[in-house]
Amino acid sequence: MVEEPGRRIVAQELASGGGALPWVDLGRFIDRAMEVAREDYRGALARYGAGEWVFFDRGLVDAVGALAQWSGEEGVWGLLEGFEYWGTVFLTPPWPEIYVQDHERRHGLEEAVREYERLCRVYPSLGYEVVVLPKVSVDERVDFVLEWLGMDGGVGRGGMG
């Protein structure tokens, strides 16, 4: 699994005293998130190949979507060219019962809900199928995904992850 670029960037920037933080310079943060997401994609492809499952906790679509919202420019979607993810995206809705702010995630639940709603529109508009994960325990969510993919005795849908 490839960890979320945003949280890694925030941790690095906080540790180094950098300014590419969403609450300091959102534009620089988004640029950095796109850069890291591209590196993650290329690294996963080089390491695992096109036929292996790789799970990205967020990726380039999320970063470009943030850029589109921040800049108001619709032409930014061309930045996704050459970065093809599998056609299904598993989204976890922000749940008040488990949502936690921390040193790296400073935005509140309301902002998380707006972002989730935006992603629920963005992914289908780009041709992705969205599967919303059920509000169950982490283990049950893992079982749900594995079953959905046919990796745990389920029917499966096949394809690159």
PyMOL commands that set and color helices and strands:
alter all, ss='L'
color gray80, all
select helices_A, chain A and resi 5-16+26-48+60-71+74-80+109-125+138-149
alter helices_A, ss='H'
color red, helices_A
select strands_A, chain A and resi 88-91+129-132
alter strands_A, ss='S'
color yellow, strands_A
deselect
rebuild
show_as cartoon
